[in-house]
């Protein structure tokens, strides 16, 4: 039980960090995008879909479906890693995934869309705009997938899922 409380607390810290960057982006970047480098800019975008703007329709039904899907995936990830939360890599990866997903769910509940603001580009090629929550989820998933290679037999049971 103590591991879960620690997980919730750390995931909430991730949500606070994500939310504070989104509020700052809305305040400072809505009317004045910022070109930081030739390949990185900060510009507010509103995303009703999921990664890479898939399923990009701003309906209540779509937002509810995407939120429930996120909650379901997070619940499954917690379930399969329950006995491994004492392993630092597993704990950190789950914290990042849950915190990032919760940050985007919070946006959907408050605004009906997710606030994105980080743009990577090269000349006329643009990566889809994203936010810190997206980055946390991707980093968490990559770390989670690497854990069996890093920790070996300690997390071998994760391979059965």
C-alpha positions, -999 to +999 in steps of 0.1 A: +000+000+000+028+024+008+042+019-028+009+030-042+008+061-021+043+070-032+033+063-068+003+085-065+022+113-049+050+112-075+025+110-104+007+141-090+040+159-091+043+150-128+008+163-133+016+196-115+047+201-136+028+193-168-001+215-159+021+245-149+038+244-183+005+243-201-009+272-182+024+291-189+021+283-225-015+295-227-005+328-209+027+336-228+025+318-261-011+321-273-006+353-292+032+352-295+048+319-306+085+317-296+111+304-321+139+290-298+161+274-325+159+267-362+143+233-353+124+241-320+096+265-314+069+269-287+034+275-301+001+267-286-020+241-304-053+224-293-054+187-298-088+169-296-073+135-306-045+113-293-009+110-303-002+126-337-037+141-337-054+107-345-092+107-338-091+145-339-127+154-333-137+176-304-169+159-294-178+151-258-182+114-268-147+113-283-131+130-252-149+107-229-138+076-249-102+088-251-102+095-213-116+061-205-091+044-228-063+062-210-076+052-176-080+016-188-044+014-201-030+030-170-050+006-148-036-024-168+000-011-165-004-007-128-019-042-125+009-060-144+036-041-124+021-043-089+048-067-076+076-047-092+071-012-079+101-016-055+123-017-086+134+019-094+131+017-132+096+002-130+085+028-104+098+057-124+084+044-157+049+039-141+051+073-125+058+090-158+031+071-177+004+076-151+014+113-145+016+121-182-017+103-190-034+121-160-021+154-172-037+150-206-069+136-190-071+167-169-069+189-200-097+169-216-119+174-185-111+211-181-110+222-217-123+194-240-089+191-257-053+187-248-030+218-249+002+211-269+030+237-273+063+221-283+070+220-320+100+203-336+106+210-373+132+210-400+126+233-429+091+224-441+090+191-422+070+193-389+067+167-361+032+169-345+030+194-317+032+179-283+035+187-246+054+175-215+028+149-206+033+133-240+070+133-234+066+117-200+044+090-214+068+081-242+098+082-219+079+061-193+069+035-220+105+033-233+119+028-198+092+002-190+101-018-221+138-016-213+134-028-177+136-065-184+169-059-202+182-036-173+170-057-144+169-092-158+153-119-137+139-093-112+113-083-138+111-114-159+075-119-149+065-088-169+074-107-201+043-129-197+020-099-203 
